[in-house]
Amino acid sequence: MFVDTSGWANLYIPTEDYHSQAVGCFQQVRKQRETLVTTNYVVAELVALLDSPLRIFRPRLFEIVDSIKTASFVQIIHIDA
C-alpha cells in the first residue's frame, strides 16, 4: 500500500480529520503483514507539513520521521534526478 503525505499526517496527528480511519487502515495492514510504500519526496513533504502549518513540536516531528524511516514494514523508494 502506498502512503502519501496526508496519509502519514492523518496517522500520526490525532487532530487530523481522518485520523481514526488512518489508524484503522494502518492496523489492518500491520495485521496482514503487508508492506507500506512511500518515497523520500513524501517524507520531505511530510516534514514541511508537520513544521508548518501543523506546527508540530520539533522533537515529535523527528520521532515521526524516524519511526517511518526505521520501520521494517515500510519501504522508502528514493527518487533520483
Backbone bond lengths (Angstrom), bond angles and torsions (degrees), N, CA, C in turn:
res aa  C-N    CA-C-N  psi(-1)  N-CA   C-N-CA  omega(-1)  CA-C   N-CA-C  phi
1 M - - - 1.434 - - 1.524 108.28 -
2 F 1.317 116.22 130.66 1.461 121.54 177.78 1.522 109.30 -84.41
3 V 1.334 116.53 134.13 1.464 121.63 178.21 1.521 108.51 -115.51
4 D 1.327 115.64 122.87 1.459 119.96 178.76 1.532 109.58 -95.81
5 T 1.309 115.63 -176.02 1.462 122.05 -175.76 1.532 112.15 -57.41
6 S 1.310 116.70 -48.01 1.466 119.03 -177.77 1.521 111.25 -68.26
7 G 1.319 117.55 -30.46 1.457 120.24 176.34 1.512 111.66 -62.32
8 W 1.330 116.62 -46.74 1.466 120.50 177.77 1.527 110.63 -64.15
9 A 1.325 117.22 -44.54 1.469 120.45 -179.08 1.526 110.66 -61.05
10 N 1.321 117.06 -44.19 1.461 119.99 179.30 1.522 112.01 -65.68
11 L 1.317 117.26 -32.66 1.458 120.65 178.11 1.524 111.76 -67.47
12 Y 1.313 117.17 -45.68 1.465 121.56 -171.56 1.523 115.51 -91.82
13 I 1.316 118.39 -19.73 1.466 120.75 -174.48 1.534 109.74 -110.86
14 P 1.319 116.90 106.27 1.471 121.14 -175.35 1.521 115.21 -59.08
15 T 1.315 118.34 -23.47 1.466 120.67 -178.32 1.531 112.67 -84.88
16 E 1.318 117.95 -5.47 1.468 120.74 178.63 1.533 109.90 -70.98
17 D 1.329 115.90 149.64 1.463 122.55 -173.70 1.530 114.20 -57.11
18 Y 1.316 117.96 -37.58 1.462 120.96 -174.38 1.527 112.75 -110.44
19 H 1.324 115.55 28.80 1.469 119.99 -177.91 1.534 112.03 -58.15
20 S 1.301 117.72 -49.62 1.470 119.51 -175.92 1.526 111.37 -64.86
21 Q 1.334 117.45 -37.89 1.465 120.22 177.03 1.528 110.76 -66.36
22 A 1.330 117.17 -40.10 1.462 120.95 179.72 1.519 110.70 -65.38
23 V 1.306 117.57 -41.87 1.462 121.31 178.55 1.526 110.05 -63.20
24 G 1.326 117.11 -44.20 1.460 120.99 178.47 1.516 111.97 -61.17
25 C 1.309 116.92 -43.60 1.462 121.96 178.78 1.524 110.46 -64.21
26 F 1.318 116.48 -44.10 1.463 121.86 178.98 1.529 110.36 -60.94
27 Q 1.320 117.12 -44.91 1.462 120.45 179.77 1.529 111.27 -62.76
28 Q 1.317 116.55 -39.50 1.468 120.30 179.06 1.529 110.89 -65.69
29 V 1.320 117.07 -42.93 1.465 121.62 178.70 1.528 110.27 -62.70
30 R 1.317 116.64 -43.24 1.469 120.70 179.23 1.521 111.29 -65.03
31 K 1.322 115.92 -40.29 1.467 120.84 179.59 1.526 110.93 -62.22
32 Q 1.323 116.21 -36.39 1.466 121.73 -179.55 1.528 112.15 -87.70
33 R 1.323 116.36 2.97 1.471 123.36 178.60 1.532 112.51 55.52
34 E 1.311 115.12 39.90 1.459 120.78 177.34 1.525 109.58 -87.30
35 T 1.315 115.20 164.27 1.458 121.73 177.72 1.520 109.67 -98.34
36 L 1.320 115.68 138.22 1.459 121.57 171.83 1.518 107.17 -95.37
37 V 1.317 116.70 135.77 1.458 122.44 -178.21 1.523 108.42 -118.39
38 T 1.315 115.87 136.61 1.457 122.10 176.10 1.524 107.46 -148.29
39 T 1.321 117.38 -176.90 1.466 120.21 178.84 1.526 110.13 -126.62
40 N 1.324 114.90 163.62 1.459 119.02 175.91 1.527 110.89 -63.99
41 Y 1.328 117.77 -29.63 1.460 120.49 176.63 1.533 110.85 -66.16
42 V 1.323 116.60 -39.78 1.460 120.68 177.88 1.530 109.85 -63.56
43 V 1.318 117.29 -43.16 1.467 120.60 178.99 1.533 110.24 -62.44
44 A 1.317 117.12 -42.61 1.471 120.57 178.39 1.530 110.82 -63.43
45 E 1.316 116.52 -41.67 1.461 120.50 177.95 1.531 110.73 -65.88
46 L 1.333 116.83 -36.28 1.459 120.82 177.54 1.525 110.75 -62.44
47 V 1.314 117.54 -42.11 1.465 121.22 177.60 1.521 109.99 -57.79
48 A 1.322 116.68 -45.70 1.470 120.42 179.50 1.531 111.07 -62.78
49 L 1.323 117.11 -41.75 1.466 121.33 179.85 1.528 111.36 -65.79
50 L 1.317 116.45 -44.46 1.462 119.93 -179.01 1.524 112.02 -66.87
51 D 1.337 116.08 -35.02 1.458 120.65 179.22 1.524 111.16 -70.98
52 S 1.307 116.07 -49.57 1.459 122.13 179.89 1.519 107.50 -154.32
53 P 1.249 121.20 121.08 1.456 128.95 24.93 1.536 116.04 -95.39
54 L 1.324 119.46 -9.41 1.466 119.73 -174.02 1.521 113.88 -73.28
55 R 1.333 117.55 -22.64 1.464 122.91 176.39 1.537 113.22 54.76
56 I 1.308 114.73 47.78 1.461 121.04 176.75 1.528 108.41 -72.81
57 F 1.312 116.70 136.60 1.455 123.34 179.27 1.531 108.72 -53.32
58 R 1.319 117.27 130.45 1.472 122.67 -172.10 1.531 114.36 -50.51
59 P 1.343 119.87 -46.75 1.472 118.43 178.31 1.535 112.80 -60.42
60 R 1.330 117.19 -36.76 1.473 120.63 177.54 1.524 109.83 -66.72
61 L 1.312 117.48 -39.87 1.464 121.90 177.76 1.531 109.67 -56.71
62 F 1.329 116.64 -46.88 1.466 120.03 179.79 1.530 111.97 -66.09
63 E 1.334 117.27 -35.41 1.467 120.78 176.47 1.530 110.53 -61.22
64 I 1.323 116.15 -43.22 1.461 121.11 -179.13 1.524 110.18 -63.44
65 V 1.319 116.87 -50.05 1.467 120.90 -178.81 1.527 110.59 -63.03
66 D 1.318 116.80 -43.12 1.472 119.73 178.91 1.517 111.41 -62.77
67 S 1.321 117.52 -38.75 1.463 119.55 -179.41 1.531 111.31 -66.28
68 I 1.318 116.93 -34.25 1.463 120.83 176.60 1.527 109.82 -69.66
69 K 1.331 115.72 -46.86 1.467 120.75 -176.00 1.524 113.46 -66.68
70 T 1.316 117.90 -29.34 1.461 120.56 -175.02 1.527 113.95 -101.04
71 A 1.314 117.89 -6.25 1.469 120.49 -178.81 1.529 110.29 -67.74
72 S 1.307 115.83 129.33 1.464 120.98 -178.42 1.523 112.24 -67.75
73 F 1.322 117.76 -19.90 1.462 122.40 -177.34 1.531 112.48 -99.03
74 V 1.331 117.09 9.22 1.461 121.69 177.77 1.521 108.80 -114.20
75 Q 1.320 115.17 126.98 1.467 120.87 175.26 1.518 107.48 -107.11
76 I 1.328 116.30 120.63 1.476 120.83 177.43 1.516 107.63 -101.53
77 I 1.310 115.66 117.37 1.463 121.25 176.78 1.514 107.63 -87.85
78 H 1.323 116.39 125.04 1.454 121.62 -179.37 1.526 109.46 -90.77
79 I 1.313 114.84 120.01 1.460 122.43 -179.32 1.515 107.79 -87.00
80 D 1.327 116.58 123.11 1.449 121.49 178.72 1.524 110.17 -104.93
81 A 1.316 114.95 163.70 1.464 120.95 -179.79 1.510 111.26 -62.89
